[in-house]
Amino acid sequence: MAGLNGGGTSIIVRLEIQKTLITFGQIATAIGDAGGDIIAIDVTRASKLTTTRDITVKVSDPQQTDSIMKALDSLPGVRVINVSDQTFLMHLGGKIEMNPKMPIKNRDDLSRVYTPGVARVCMAIHEDPAKAYSLTIKRNTVAVVSDGTAVLGLGNIGPEAAMPVMEGKAMLFKQMAGVDAFPICLDTQDTEEIIRTVKAIAPAFGGINLEDIASPRCFEIEDRLIEELDIPVFHDDQHGTAVVLLAGLLNAVKLIGKQLENCKVVVTGIGAAGIACTKMLLAAGVTNVVGVDRQGAIVQGESYSNPMWEWYAAHTNPNRQSGRLTDVIEGADIFIGLSGPGVLKVEDVKKMADQPIVFAMANPTPEITPEEAEPYVRVMATGRSDYPNQINNVLCFPGMFRGVLDCRASRITQDMKLAAAKAIASVVSDDELNEYYIIPSVFNQSVVEKVREAVMEAAYESGVARRRSAREQQETGQE
């Protein structure tokens, strides 16, 4: 699940130092006392009275940077000229750019890529709109669309602040699967306006990836766009999470010798991801799912202001269990956390069934830390990259869109999502499968191709693929 992770970084601090007032040893001590670790020193300028140095310091979090800056500002004879964070440096000017596929070297080239030669191509598409897939970027381009209302763990930070995330997503699309993606952050939070805008830009794209749109509006936006567009629409926060979660669970139950459909599953955090994960579990054959949010278990017969909770109550919790998480988790085989830090207690884990499986995916702090849970669980997964078994959407969306673009699917069906989950799980061989390796690394190069193939096959079986399969193309000599 995408989100904010911990982890160290480094900063470069440029200091002007008055030699007569302070020694570098005093500066190094101040940085060390503030929690920084000096890993490089470069002198950029020197005179009789002053020296300017670039000091590279390893820090564990942004708060540590603030402490170091306060310590340096308090030193006599030290002036902080500039502070550069390596993460910020990577974002200067944005992280992506557009490049032409061929150079325009002369007038003849210009006449072909632009006027007058391009007019023939325009008219060919006008007469047969399907040719846009073969004659424009539509065949390989996805729009990554957000309104900035539910960005990572940051919340409603607006469209401009959401852009770095969407740019990063576009980078992953390209590097992982060769898909050209473009970030589009909308300056509106009106459901109808978002739907109208995405429909208006859709002719240029082969697919729409919705990202970081707050619940419950995200449900209507996605549902409407799926119905009103003829290209696949995929809200990754919902379905990417659900696909990778199921992949991990398939291998986890395989490891401990249980059948997923017979497991009792408790889900905390019944928002966009929680509902999508539950739908995926139901599609995979699980019959006993109990959803818990702040007010307790969601039970049929209760009245809820959130219409999706009404759906949830009607399709889950067959034994109508009520109460808090600690009440309903007794005997559960699987816990899935999509809520917040510290929600699951050690006492709760002890109440679970034999060989419990815990997927604590809240970011940056999980519902229970692996250190707390390890003595009592058989399999543990989180959303973080610094623990084993990371449930990360990057395992799903590049291969998913590579597949739907290659077969020109009109939509993404539940069967295609199930196929993607099984494909991800299959990357981990029986020999490799263990408690600390139930899900492949995001850098495993087999994942995208396996997901692509599985998604395409399911698309053909579902009847939503509009491009002939490779076998049909060979038989007919056409795409």
C-alpha positions in Angstrom: 0.0 0.0 0.0 1.5 3.4 -1.0 2.3 5.7 1.9 4.9 7.5 3.8 7.9 5.4 5.0 10.6 6.1 7.4 14.2 5.9 6.4 17.4 8.0 6.4 18.4 10.6 3.9 21.3 13.1 3.7 21.5 16.8 3.6 24.3 19.1 2.3 24.8 22.2 4.5 26.9 25.0 3.1 28.5 27.0 5.9 30.6 30.2 6.0 33.0 29.8 9.0 34.9 32.6 10.7 38.2 30.9 11.5 39.1 33.2 14.5 35.8 32.5 16.3 35.2 28.8 16.0 36.9 25.5 15.0 35.6 22.9 12.7 35.8 20.4 15.6 33.2 22.5 17.5 30.9 22.5 14.5 31.2 18.7 14.0 30.4 18.2 17.7 27.3 20.3 17.4 26.1 18.4 14.4 26.8 15.1 16.2 25.0 16.2 19.4 21.9 17.1 17.2 21.8 13.5 15.8 23.6 14.1 12.5 26.3 11.9 11.1 28.9 13.7 8.9 29.8 11.6 5.9 31.6 14.1 3.7 33.3 17.5 3.9 34.2 19.7 0.9 35.9 23.1 1.0 34.4 25.3 -1.7 36.1 28.6 -0.8 38.8 29.8 1.5 40.4 33.1 2.6 42.6 34.2 5.5 39.6 34.9 7.7 36.8 32.6 6.5 36.3 29.2 4.9 33.2 27.9 3.1 32.5 24.3 3.4 29.8 21.9 2.1 29.1 19.3 4.8 27.1 16.2 3.9 25.2 14.9 6.9 23.2 11.7 7.2 19.9 12.2 9.0 17.1 9.9 9.9 14.1 12.3 9.5 13.2 15.9 8.7 12.9 16.8 12.4 16.6 15.9 12.9 17.5 18.4 10.1 15.7 21.1 12.0 17.6 20.3 15.2 20.9 20.4 13.3 20.0 23.8 11.8 19.1 25.2 15.2 22.4 24.0 16.6 24.4 25.5 13.8 22.5 28.9 14.0 23.4 29.1 17.7 27.2 28.8 17.1 29.2 32.1 16.9 31.1 32.6 13.7 29.0 30.3 11.6 26.6 31.4 8.9 24.3 28.9 7.2 24.3 29.8 3.5 22.2 27.0 2.1 20.7 23.6 3.0 20.1 21.0 0.2 18.2 17.8 0.9 19.0 15.0 -1.6 15.3 14.2 -1.9 14.5 17.8 -2.8 17.4 17.9 -5.3 15.8 14.9 -7.1 12.6 16.9 -7.6 14.2 20.2 -8.9 12.3 21.1 -12.1 10.1 18.0 -11.8 11.1 14.3 -12.3 9.8 13.7 -15.8 10.0 15.2 -19.2 8.7 14.7 -22.8 11.0 13.6 -25.5 10.3 13.2 -29.2 10.8 9.7 -30.8 12.7 11.1 -33.7 14.6 14.3 -34.5 13.3 16.9 -36.9 16.4 17.6 -38.9 15.1 19.4 -42.0 12.1 20.8 -43.8 11.1 17.4 -45.2 11.0 16.0 -41.6 8.9 19.0 -40.5 6.4 18.5 -43.3 5.8 14.9 -42.2 5.5 15.3 -38.5 3.5 18.6 -38.8 1.9 20.5 -41.6 1.1 19.6 -44.4 1.7 15.9 -44.1 0.0 15.4 -40.7 -3.3 16.3 -42.2 -3.6 12.9 -43.9 -3.1 11.2 -40.6 -5.7 13.5 -39.0 -8.3 12.6 -41.6 -7.5 8.9 -41.3 -8.3 9.0 -37.6 -11.4 11.2 -38.4 -12.7 8.5 -40.7 -11.8 5.7 -38.3 -11.4 6.8 -34.7 -9.9 3.4 -33.7 -6.8 4.4 -35.6 -5.9 6.8 -32.8 -4.5 3.7 -31.0 -2.0 3.0 -33.8 -1.3 6.6 -35.0 -1.1 8.6 -31.7 0.3 8.2 -28.2 -3.1 7.0 -27.1 -1.9 3.3 -27.5 0.6 3.6 -24.7 -0.3 6.6 -22.5 -2.1 6.8 -19.1 -3.4 9.8 -17.3 -2.6 9.8 -13.5 -5.4 11.9 -12.2 -5.8 13.3 -8.6 -7.6 16.1 -6.8 -5.0 16.1 -4.0 -7.6 15.2 -1.3 -6.0 12.0 0.1 -2.3 12.1 -0.7 -0.2 9.4 1.0 -0.6 10.0 4.8 -0.8 13.7 4.3 -4.5 14.1 3.6 -6.1 17.0 1.7 -3.0 19.0 0.6 -4.3 20.2 -2.8 -3.4 19.7 -6.5 0.0 21.5 -6.6 1.3 19.6 -3.5 0.1 16.3 -5.0 2.1 16.7 -8.2 5.4 15.2 -6.9 3.5 12.0 -6.0 1.8 11.8 -9.4 5.2 12.5 -11.2 6.7 9.6 -9.2 3.9 7.4 -10.3 4.5 8.3 -13.9 8.2 7.4 -13.4 7.2 4.0 -12.1 4.9 3.4 -15.0 7.7 4.1 -17.4 10.5 2.3 -15.7 8.6 -0.8 -14.7 6.4 -1.4 -17.7 7.3 1.1 -20.5 4.0 2.9 -20.1 4.0 6.6 -20.8 2.0 8.3 -18.0 1.3 12.0 -17.4 0.3 13.6 -14.0 -2.9 15.6 -14.1 -3.8 17.3 -10.8 -7.2 19.0 -10.8 -8.0 22.2 -9.0 -11.5 21.0 -8.0 -13.0 18.7 -5.4 -16.5 18.7 -7.1 -17.4 15.2 -8.1 -19.3 16.2 -11.2 -16.6 18.6 -12.4 -13.9 15.9 -11.9 -16.0 13.4 -14.0 -16.5 16.0 -16.7 -12.9 17.0 -16.8 -11.6 13.4 -17.1 -14.1 12.6 -19.8 -13.0 15.7 -21.7 -9.3 14.7 -21.7 -9.9 11.0 -22.2 -9.4 11.0 -26.1 -5.7 11.5 -25.6 -5.2 8.5 -23.3 -5.5 4.7 -23.4 -6.3 4.5 -19.7 -7.1 6.5 -16.5 -5.3 5.9 -13.2 -7.2 7.6 -10.4 -5.0 8.4 -7.4 -5.3 9.9 -3.9 -9.0 10.9 -4.2 -10.8 10.9 -0.8 -13.5 8.5 0.1 -16.4 8.3 -0.4 -16.3 10.5 -3.5 -13.7 8.2 -5.1 -16.3 5.5 -5.5 -18.8 7.5 -7.5 -16.0 9.1 -9.6 -14.6 5.7 -10.6 -18.0 4.0 -11.1 -19.3 6.8 -13.3 -16.1 7.0 -15.4 -16.0 3.2 -15.9 -19.6 3.4 -17.2 -19.1 6.6 -19.3 -15.7 6.0 -20.9 -14.5 3.3 -23.3 -11.0 3.0 -21.8 -10.0 1.3 -18.5 -10.3 3.3 -15.3 -8.5 2.1 -12.2 -8.5 3.7 -8.8 -5.1 2.4 -7.6 -5.6 3.2 -3.9 -8.5 0.8 -3.9 -7.8 -2.0 -6.4 -4.0 -1.9 -6.5 -3.9 -2.4 -2.8 -6.6 -5.2 -3.0 -4.7 -7.1 -5.7 -1.4 -7.1 -3.9 -3.0 -7.9 -0.6 -4.7 -10.9 -2.1 -1.4 -12.0 -3.7 0.3 -11.9 -0.3 -2.6 -13.8 1.4 -2.6 -16.5 -1.2 1.0 -17.3 -0.4 0.5 -16.8 3.4 -2.3 -19.4 3.7 -0.4 -21.7 1.3 2.6 -21.5 3.7 0.6 -22.4 6.8 -1.7 -25.0 5.1 -5.0 -23.2 5.4 -7.7 -22.6 2.8 -8.4 -18.9 2.3 -12.1 -19.5 1.7 -12.4 -21.1 5.2 -10.6 -18.3 7.0 -12.2 -15.7 9.3 -10.8 -12.3 8.2 -11.1 -9.1 10.3 -10.5 -5.8 8.4 -10.0 -2.5 10.2 -10.4 0.8 8.3 -13.4 0.6 6.1 -12.5 3.3 3.6 -11.7 3.1 -0.1 -8.9 0.5 0.3 -10.8 -1.4 3.0 -13.9 -1.8 0.9 -11.9 -2.8 -2.2 -9.9 -5.3 -0.3 -13.1 -6.8 1.1 -14.6 -7.1 -2.3 -11.5 -8.8 -3.5 -11.6 -11.3 -0.6 -15.3 -12.0 -1.4 -14.5 -12.6 -5.0 -11.7 -15.0 -4.0 -14.2 -17.1 -2.1 -13.9 -15.8 1.5 -17.3 -15.9 3.3 -16.5 -14.6 6.8 -15.2 -11.1 6.7 -15.8 -8.7 9.6 -15.2 -5.0 9.0 -14.4 -2.7 11.9 -14.1 1.1 11.9 -14.0 3.7 14.7 -17.5 3.0 15.9 -17.0 -0.8 16.0 -18.0 -3.7 13.8 -20.2 -3.0 10.8 -23.3 -5.1 11.2 -26.4 -5.7 9.0 -29.5 -3.9 10.4 -27.6 -0.9 11.7 -28.1 2.5 9.9 -25.0 4.1 8.4 -24.6 7.6 6.8 -22.0 6.2 4.4 -23.8 4.4 1.6 -20.8 2.1 1.0 -21.1 1.0 4.6 -24.7 0.0 3.9 -23.4 -2.2 1.1 -20.6 -3.5 3.4 -23.1 -4.5 6.2 -25.3 -6.4 3.6 -22.4 -8.4 2.3 -20.1 -9.2 5.2 -20.2 -10.3 8.9 -22.5 -13.3 8.4 -22.6 -14.1 12.1 -23.5 -10.5 12.9 -20.7 -9.9 15.4 -20.8 -6.5 17.1 -18.5 -4.6 19.4 -14.9 -3.3 19.1 -11.9 -4.9 17.4 -10.9 -6.6 20.5 -14.4 -8.2 20.7 -14.6 -9.6 17.1 -11.0 -10.6 16.5 -11.3 -13.7 18.7 -10.7 -16.8 16.5 -9.7 -14.8 13.4 -7.2 -16.4 11.1 -6.3 -13.1 9.3 -6.1 -9.5 10.4 -5.9 -6.8 7.7 -5.2 -3.3 8.9 -5.9 -0.2 6.7 -6.5 2.2 9.6 -3.9 3.8 11.8 -1.0 3.2 14.3 -1.4 1.1 17.4 -4.9 -0.1 16.6 -4.0 -3.8 17.1 -2.7 -4.8 20.5 -0.7 -7.8 21.5 -3.6 -9.0 23.6 -5.8 -8.9 20.4 -3.2 -11.0 18.5 -3.2 -13.6 21.3 -7.0 -14.1 20.8 -6.6 -15.0 17.1 -6.6 -18.5 15.7 -3.6 -20.8 15.5 -0.8 -19.5 13.2 -2.3 -16.1 12.8 -1.6 -13.9 9.7 -1.3 -10.1 10.3 -1.2 -7.6 7.5 -0.7 -4.3 9.3 -0.6 -1.8 6.4 -1.1 1.6 7.9 1.7 4.0 6.9 4.1 5.2 8.2 3.3 3.5 11.5 1.5 0.1 11.2 -1.4 -1.0 13.4 1.1 -3.2 15.3 4.9 -3.2 14.8 6.5 -6.4 13.6 8.7 -6.3 16.7 5.6 -6.5 19.0 3.7 -9.0 16.9 6.6 -11.4 16.0 6.4 -13.7 19.0 2.7 -14.4 18.4 2.1 -14.4 14.6 3.1 -16.8 11.9 3.2 -14.4 9.0 3.5 -10.6 9.2 3.2 -8.0 6.4 3.2 -4.2 6.4 3.1 -1.3 3.9 6.7 -0.4 4.7 9.8 -1.0 2.7 12.1 -1.4 5.7 10.3 -4.6 6.9 9.9 -8.0 5.1 6.7 -8.6 3.1 5.8 -5.1 1.9 2.4 -4.8 0.4 3.1 -2.3 -2.4 0.9 -1.3 -5.2 3.9 -1.0 -7.5 3.6 -4.8 -7.9 0.2 -4.3 -9.6 -0.4 -1.2 -11.6 2.5 -1.2 -14.0 1.7 -4.8 -15.2 -2.0 -4.2 -15.0 -1.9 -1.2 -17.4 0.7 -2.8 -19.6 -1.7 -5.7 -20.1 -4.9 -3.6 -20.7 -3.1 -1.3 -23.1 -1.6 -4.2 -25.1 -5.0 -5.8 -25.5 -6.9 -2.5 -25.7 -9.3 -3.5 -22.9 -12.4 -1.3 -22.5 -12.4 -1.9 -18.8 -10.8 -3.8 -15.9 -13.0 -6.6 -14.6 -12.9 -8.3 -11.2 -11.6 -11.5 -13.0 -8.7 -9.4 -14.4 -7.8 -8.2 -10.8 -8.0 -11.8 -9.5 -5.7 -12.9 -12.3 -3.2 -10.2 -11.5 -3.2 -11.2 -7.8 -2.6 -14.9 -8.7 0.2 -13.9 -11.1 2.0 -11.8 -8.5 1.7 -14.7 -6.0 3.1 -17.1 -8.6 6.4 -15.2 -8.8 7.3 -16.6 -5.4 8.3 -20.3 -6.0 7.6 -23.1 -3.5 11.3 -23.3 -2.7 11.4 -19.5 -1.9 8.2 -19.3 0.1 8.7 -18.6 3.8 7.4 -16.4 6.6 9.6 -13.5 5.5 9.0 -13.9 1.7 5.4 -14.2 0.7 5.4 -11.4 -1.8 8.0 -10.6 -4.5 10.2 -7.5 -4.5 9.0 -4.5 -6.4 12.2 -4.8 -8.4 11.6 -8.4 -9.4 11.6 -8.1 -13.2 9.3 -11.1 -13.6 6.3 -9.4 -12.0 5.2 -7.0 -14.7 5.3 -9.7 -17.5 3.4 -12.3 -15.5 0.8 -9.7 -14.5 0.5 -8.5 -18.1 0.0 -12.0 -19.5 -2.5 -12.9 -16.8 -4.5 -9.7 -17.2 -4.6 -10.0 -21.0 -5.8 -13.6 -20.8 -8.5 -12.7 -18.4 -9.5 -9.7 -20.6 -10.0 -12.0 -23.6 -12.0 -14.4 -21.5 -14.1 -11.5 -20.1 -14.8 -10.2 -23.6 -13.4 -6.7 -22.9 -10.3 -6.9 -25.1 -10.6 -5.0 -28.4 -7.3 -6.0 -29.9 -6.9 -9.5 -31.3 -4.8 -11.9 -29.4 -1.4 -12.8 -30.7 -2.7 -16.2 -32.0 -5.6 -14.4 -33.9 -3.2 -11.9 -35.3 -1.1 -14.6 -36.7 -4.1 -16.4 -38.2 -5.5 -13.2 -39.8 -2.4 -11.1 -40.4 -4.1 -8.2 -38.7 -3.9 -6.5 -35.3 
